[in-house]
Amino acid sequence: MICIAGIFNLVQEVLDHLVNSDIFKGNPIPVDAGLLVASILLGGAIWGYVGVQSRRRKNLRVDIH
């Protein structure tokens, strides 16, 4: 957990630099939109993985009995 917090701390510095640089000129909306898209994609991937694994476990229990 501490390792993940450290990684996000490093990413926060990069994102803060992007917002305050000449690229976005202090506008945080593109960075926020990117984080939103990344969260939706990652959340969807985890949701799909859990769904597939739960179906596999359910099928294994049915096959065993």
Backbone as XML, in Angstrom:
<?xml version="1.0"?>
<chain id="A" units="angstrom">
  <residue number="1" name="MET">
    <atom name="N" x="0.824" y="-1.184" z="0.000"/>
    <atom name="CA" x="0.000" y="0.000" z="0.000"/>
    <atom name="C" x="0.872" y="1.254" z="0.000"/>
  </residue>
  <residue number="2" name="ILE">
    <atom name="N" x="1.957" y="1.227" z="0.733"/>
    <atom name="CA" x="2.849" y="2.381" z="0.780"/>
    <atom name="C" x="3.511" y="2.588" z="-0.578"/>
  </residue>
  <residue number="3" name="CYS">
    <atom name="N" x="3.817" y="1.508" z="-1.269"/>
    <atom name="CA" x="4.428" y="1.590" z="-2.595"/>
    <atom name="C" x="3.466" y="2.268" z="-3.578"/>
  </residue>
  <residue number="4" name="ILE">
    <atom name="N" x="2.199" y="1.896" z="-3.521"/>
    <atom name="CA" x="1.203" y="2.499" z="-4.408"/>
    <atom name="C" x="1.063" y="3.979" z="-4.101"/>
  </residue>
  <residue number="5" name="ALA">
    <atom name="N" x="1.053" y="4.345" z="-2.817"/>
    <atom name="CA" x="0.959" y="5.753" z="-2.435"/>
    <atom name="C" x="2.167" y="6.531" z="-2.951"/>
  </residue>
  <residue number="6" name="GLY">
    <atom name="N" x="3.348" y="5.937" z="-2.910"/>
    <atom name="CA" x="4.540" y="6.592" z="-3.423"/>
    <atom name="C" x="4.474" y="6.811" z="-4.925"/>
  </residue>
  <residue number="7" name="ILE">
    <atom name="N" x="3.965" y="5.825" z="-5.641"/>
    <atom name="CA" x="3.821" y="5.957" z="-7.098"/>
    <atom name="C" x="2.858" y="7.080" z="-7.432"/>
  </residue>
  <residue number="8" name="PHE">
    <atom name="N" x="1.718" y="7.123" z="-6.742"/>
    <atom name="CA" x="0.753" y="8.189" z="-6.992"/>
    <atom name="C" x="1.312" y="9.551" z="-6.602"/>
  </residue>
  <residue number="9" name="ASN">
    <atom name="N" x="2.156" y="9.593" z="-5.593"/>
    <atom name="CA" x="2.785" y="10.852" z="-5.210"/>
    <atom name="C" x="3.692" y="11.351" z="-6.333"/>
  </residue>
  <residue number="10" name="LEU">
    <atom name="N" x="4.434" y="10.462" z="-6.976"/>
    <atom name="CA" x="5.272" y="10.851" z="-8.103"/>
    <atom name="C" x="4.433" y="11.281" z="-9.308"/>
  </residue>
  <residue number="11" name="VAL">
    <atom name="N" x="3.342" y="10.586" z="-9.551"/>
    <atom name="CA" x="2.467" y="10.929" z="-10.666"/>
    <atom name="C" x="1.813" y="12.292" z="-10.425"/>
  </residue>
  <residue number="12" name="GLN">
    <atom name="N" x="1.505" y="12.602" z="-9.177"/>
    <atom name="CA" x="0.885" y="13.878" z="-8.851"/>
    <atom name="C" x="1.802" y="15.044" z="-9.224"/>
  </residue>
  <residue number="13" name="GLU">
    <atom name="N" x="3.085" y="14.884" z="-9.004"/>
    <atom name="CA" x="4.038" y="15.938" z="-9.368"/>
    <atom name="C" x="4.048" y="16.164" z="-10.880"/>
  </residue>
  <residue number="14" name="VAL">
    <atom name="N" x="4.003" y="15.094" z="-11.650"/>
    <atom name="CA" x="4.003" y="15.211" z="-13.107"/>
    <atom name="C" x="2.722" y="15.889" z="-13.582"/>
  </residue>
  <residue number="15" name="LEU">
    <atom name="N" x="1.584" y="15.472" z="-13.027"/>
    <atom name="CA" x="0.313" y="16.074" z="-13.422"/>
    <atom name="C" x="0.258" y="17.544" z="-13.036"/>
  </residue>
  <residue number="16" name="ASP">
    <atom name="N" x="0.773" y="17.885" z="-11.873"/>
    <atom name="CA" x="0.805" y="19.271" z="-11.432"/>
    <atom name="C" x="1.693" y="20.100" z="-12.361"/>
  </residue>
  <residue number="17" name="HIS">
    <atom name="N" x="2.798" y="19.526" z="-12.791"/>
    <atom name="CA" x="3.684" y="20.212" z="-13.728"/>
    <atom name="C" x="2.978" y="20.428" z="-15.071"/>
  </residue>
  <residue number="18" name="LEU">
    <atom name="N" x="2.231" y="19.429" z="-15.536"/>
    <atom name="CA" x="1.491" y="19.573" z="-16.788"/>
    <atom name="C" x="0.470" y="20.706" z="-16.707"/>
  </residue>
  <residue number="19" name="VAL">
    <atom name="N" x="-0.260" y="20.763" z="-15.608"/>
    <atom name="CA" x="-1.300" y="21.791" z="-15.459"/>
    <atom name="C" x="-0.672" y="23.176" z="-15.439"/>
  </residue>
  <residue number="20" name="ASN">
    <atom name="N" x="0.448" y="23.327" z="-14.752"/>
    <atom name="CA" x="1.045" y="24.652" z="-14.589"/>
    <atom name="C" x="2.039" y="25.006" z="-15.692"/>
  </residue>
  <residue number="21" name="SER">
    <atom name="N" x="2.229" y="24.138" z="-16.677"/>
    <atom name="CA" x="3.176" y="24.421" z="-17.754"/>
    <atom name="C" x="2.464" y="25.147" z="-18.900"/>
  </residue>
  <residue number="22" name="ASP">
    <atom name="N" x="3.203" y="25.358" z="-19.972"/>
    <atom name="CA" x="2.636" y="26.035" z="-21.142"/>
    <atom name="C" x="1.681" y="25.142" z="-21.924"/>
  </residue>
  <residue number="23" name="ILE">
    <atom name="N" x="1.683" y="23.864" z="-21.618"/>
    <atom name="CA" x="0.816" y="22.935" z="-22.358"/>
    <atom name="C" x="-0.657" y="23.226" z="-22.064"/>
  </residue>
  <residue number="24" name="PHE">
    <atom name="N" x="-1.034" y="23.284" z="-20.791"/>
    <atom name="CA" x="-2.437" y="23.512" z="-20.423"/>
    <atom name="C" x="-2.670" y="24.892" z="-19.832"/>
  </residue>
  <residue number="25" name="LYS">
    <atom name="N" x="-1.611" y="25.637" z="-19.558"/>
    <atom name="CA" x="-1.685" y="27.029" z="-19.094"/>
    <atom name="C" x="-2.591" y="27.198" z="-17.876"/>
  </residue>
  <residue number="26" name="GLY">
    <atom name="N" x="-2.457" y="26.322" z="-16.903"/>
    <atom name="CA" x="-3.213" y="26.430" z="-15.657"/>
    <atom name="C" x="-4.619" y="25.865" z="-15.712"/>
  </residue>
  <residue number="27" name="ASN">
    <atom name="N" x="-5.018" y="25.286" z="-16.835"/>
    <atom name="CA" x="-6.352" y="24.712" z="-16.979"/>
    <atom name="C" x="-6.307" y="23.236" z="-16.583"/>
  </residue>
  <residue number="28" name="PRO">
    <atom name="N" x="-6.935" y="22.864" z="-15.465"/>
    <atom name="CA" x="-6.863" y="21.476" z="-15.015"/>
    <atom name="C" x="-7.856" y="20.536" z="-15.698"/>
  </residue>
  <residue number="29" name="ILE">
    <atom name="N" x="-8.732" y="21.055" z="-16.525"/>
    <atom name="CA" x="-9.797" y="20.234" z="-17.116"/>
    <atom name="C" x="-9.236" y="19.101" z="-17.986"/>
  </residue>
  <residue number="30" name="PRO">
    <atom name="N" x="-8.229" y="19.323" z="-18.847"/>
    <atom name="CA" x="-7.710" y="18.181" z="-19.630"/>
    <atom name="C" x="-7.104" y="17.084" z="-18.752"/>
  </residue>
  <residue number="31" name="VAL">
    <atom name="N" x="-6.413" y="17.475" z="-17.695"/>
    <atom name="CA" x="-5.835" y="16.476" z="-16.793"/>
    <atom name="C" x="-6.946" y="15.736" z="-16.063"/>
  </residue>
  <residue number="32" name="ASP">
    <atom name="N" x="-7.958" y="16.474" z="-15.606"/>
    <atom name="CA" x="-9.091" y="15.840" z="-14.934"/>
    <atom name="C" x="-9.827" y="14.881" z="-15.864"/>
  </residue>
  <residue number="33" name="ALA">
    <atom name="N" x="-9.999" y="15.286" z="-17.115"/>
    <atom name="CA" x="-10.666" y="14.412" z="-18.086"/>
    <atom name="C" x="-9.837" y="13.152" z="-18.328"/>
  </residue>
  <residue number="34" name="GLY">
    <atom name="N" x="-8.532" y="13.296" z="-18.415"/>
    <atom name="CA" x="-7.666" y="12.134" z="-18.588"/>
    <atom name="C" x="-7.740" y="11.183" z="-17.406"/>
  </residue>
  <residue number="35" name="LEU">
    <atom name="N" x="-7.764" y="11.752" z="-16.196"/>
    <atom name="CA" x="-7.898" y="10.913" z="-15.003"/>
    <atom name="C" x="-9.255" y="10.220" z="-14.957"/>
  </residue>
  <residue number="36" name="LEU">
    <atom name="N" x="-10.300" y="10.914" z="-15.396"/>
    <atom name="CA" x="-11.632" y="10.310" z="-15.437"/>
    <atom name="C" x="-11.666" y="9.139" z="-16.408"/>
  </residue>
  <residue number="37" name="VAL">
    <atom name="N" x="-11.113" y="9.332" z="-17.594"/>
    <atom name="CA" x="-11.089" y="8.254" z="-18.591"/>
    <atom name="C" x="-10.266" y="7.077" z="-18.090"/>
  </residue>
  <residue number="38" name="ALA">
    <atom name="N" x="-9.110" y="7.368" z="-17.483"/>
    <atom name="CA" x="-8.274" y="6.291" z="-16.948"/>
    <atom name="C" x="-8.999" y="5.528" z="-15.843"/>
  </residue>
  <residue number="39" name="SER">
    <atom name="N" x="-9.726" y="6.243" z="-14.991"/>
    <atom name="CA" x="-10.477" y="5.593" z="-13.912"/>
    <atom name="C" x="-11.593" y="4.717" z="-14.461"/>
  </residue>
  <residue number="40" name="ILE">
    <atom name="N" x="-12.283" y="5.213" z="-15.475"/>
    <atom name="CA" x="-13.369" y="4.425" z="-16.073"/>
    <atom name="C" x="-12.815" y="3.162" z="-16.730"/>
  </residue>
  <residue number="41" name="LEU">
    <atom name="N" x="-11.708" y="3.306" z="-17.464"/>
    <atom name="CA" x="-11.116" y="2.134" z="-18.127"/>
    <atom name="C" x="-10.594" y="1.118" z="-17.117"/>
  </residue>
  <residue number="42" name="LEU">
    <atom name="N" x="-9.880" y="1.595" z="-16.101"/>
    <atom name="CA" x="-9.348" y="0.685" z="-15.090"/>
    <atom name="C" x="-10.469" y="0.036" z="-14.285"/>
  </residue>
  <residue number="43" name="GLY">
    <atom name="N" x="-11.464" y="0.820" z="-13.916"/>
    <atom name="CA" x="-12.604" y="0.266" z="-13.180"/>
    <atom name="C" x="-13.357" y="-0.763" z="-14.001"/>
  </residue>
  <residue number="44" name="GLY">
    <atom name="N" x="-13.534" y="-0.481" z="-15.294"/>
    <atom name="CA" x="-14.205" y="-1.438" z="-16.176"/>
    <atom name="C" x="-13.406" y="-2.718" z="-16.344"/>
  </residue>
  <residue number="45" name="ALA">
    <atom name="N" x="-12.091" y="-2.582" z="-16.426"/>
    <atom name="CA" x="-11.237" y="-3.765" z="-16.556"/>
    <atom name="C" x="-11.306" y="-4.621" z="-15.298"/>
  </residue>
  <residue number="46" name="ILE">
    <atom name="N" x="-11.264" y="-3.996" z="-14.140"/>
    <atom name="CA" x="-11.351" y="-4.750" z="-12.882"/>
    <atom name="C" x="-12.734" y="-5.387" z="-12.747"/>
  </residue>
  <residue number="47" name="TRP">
    <atom name="N" x="-13.769" y="-4.652" z="-13.094"/>
    <atom name="CA" x="-15.139" y="-5.171" z="-13.023"/>
    <atom name="C" x="-15.285" y="-6.393" z="-13.947"/>
  </residue>
  <residue number="48" name="GLY">
    <atom name="N" x="-14.747" y="-6.297" z="-15.161"/>
    <atom name="CA" x="-14.806" y="-7.419" z="-16.091"/>
    <atom name="C" x="-14.021" y="-8.619" z="-15.596"/>
  </residue>
  <residue number="49" name="TYR">
    <atom name="N" x="-12.838" y="-8.376" z="-15.039"/>
    <atom name="CA" x="-12.008" y="-9.463" z="-14.522"/>
    <atom name="C" x="-12.711" y="-10.192" z="-13.377"/>
  </residue>
  <residue number="50" name="VAL">
    <atom name="N" x="-13.294" y="-9.426" z="-12.470"/>
    <atom name="CA" x="-14.004" y="-10.040" z="-11.341"/>
    <atom name="C" x="-15.210" y="-10.827" z="-11.846"/>
  </residue>
  <residue number="51" name="GLY">
    <atom name="N" x="-15.905" y="-10.305" z="-12.834"/>
    <atom name="CA" x="-17.052" y="-11.023" z="-13.391"/>
    <atom name="C" x="-16.656" y="-12.339" z="-14.025"/>
  </residue>
  <residue number="52" name="VAL">
    <atom name="N" x="-15.586" y="-12.324" z="-14.803"/>
    <atom name="CA" x="-15.111" y="-13.553" z="-15.457"/>
    <atom name="C" x="-14.647" y="-14.566" z="-14.413"/>
  </residue>
  <residue number="53" name="GLN">
    <atom name="N" x="-13.893" y="-14.117" z="-13.426"/>
    <atom name="CA" x="-13.388" y="-15.033" z="-12.400"/>
    <atom name="C" x="-14.530" y="-15.618" z="-11.563"/>
  </residue>
  <residue number="54" name="SER">
    <atom name="N" x="-15.541" y="-14.815" z="-11.271"/>
    <atom name="CA" x="-16.650" y="-15.353" z="-10.474"/>
    <atom name="C" x="-17.436" y="-16.397" z="-11.268"/>
  </residue>
  <residue number="55" name="ARG">
    <atom name="N" x="-17.599" y="-16.174" z="-12.576"/>
    <atom name="CA" x="-18.266" y="-17.185" z="-13.397"/>
    <atom name="C" x="-17.453" y="-18.463" z="-13.477"/>
  </residue>
  <residue number="56" name="ARG">
    <atom name="N" x="-16.134" y="-18.325" z="-13.588"/>
    <atom name="CA" x="-15.276" y="-19.512" z="-13.636"/>
    <atom name="C" x="-15.368" y="-20.308" z="-12.341"/>
  </residue>
  <residue number="57" name="ARG">
    <atom name="N" x="-15.344" y="-19.606" z="-11.217"/>
    <atom name="CA" x="-15.449" y="-20.311" z="-9.927"/>
    <atom name="C" x="-16.807" y="-20.973" z="-9.768"/>
  </residue>
  <residue number="58" name="LYS">
    <atom name="N" x="-17.843" y="-20.285" z="-10.226"/>
    <atom name="CA" x="-19.189" y="-20.850" z="-10.145"/>
    <atom name="C" x="-19.276" y="-22.118" z="-10.993"/>
  </residue>
  <residue number="59" name="ASN">
    <atom name="N" x="-18.700" y="-22.085" z="-12.192"/>
    <atom name="CA" x="-18.707" y="-23.264" z="-13.064"/>
    <atom name="C" x="-17.879" y="-24.396" z="-12.481"/>
  </residue>
  <residue number="60" name="LEU">
    <atom name="N" x="-16.763" y="-24.090" z="-11.816"/>
    <atom name="CA" x="-15.966" y="-25.124" z="-11.183"/>
    <atom name="C" x="-16.740" y="-25.807" z="-10.065"/>
  </residue>
  <residue number="61" name="ARG">
    <atom name="N" x="-17.469" y="-25.022" z="-9.280"/>
    <atom name="CA" x="-18.255" y="-25.629" z="-8.183"/>
    <atom name="C" x="-19.349" y="-26.531" z="-8.734"/>
  </residue>
  <residue number="62" name="VAL">
    <atom name="N" x="-19.990" y="-26.117" z="-9.837"/>
    <atom name="CA" x="-21.033" y="-26.933" z="-10.440"/>
    <atom name="C" x="-20.443" y="-28.210" z="-11.002"/>
  </residue>
  <residue number="63" name="ASP">
    <atom name="N" x="-19.275" y="-28.139" z="-11.625"/>
    <atom name="CA" x="-18.625" y="-29.320" z="-12.207"/>
    <atom name="C" x="-18.175" y="-30.299" z="-11.138"/>
  </residue>
  <residue number="64" name="ILE">
    <atom name="N" x="-17.731" y="-29.796" z="-10.000"/>
    <atom name="CA" x="-17.240" y="-30.676" z="-8.931"/>
    <atom name="C" x="-18.398" y="-31.450" z="-8.307"/>
  </residue>
  <residue number="65" name="HIS">
    <atom name="N" x="-19.516" y="-30.793" z="-8.114"/>
    <atom name="CA" x="-20.663" y="-31.466" z="-7.464"/>
    <atom name="C" x="-21.407" y="-32.202" z="-8.482"/>
  </residue>
</chain>
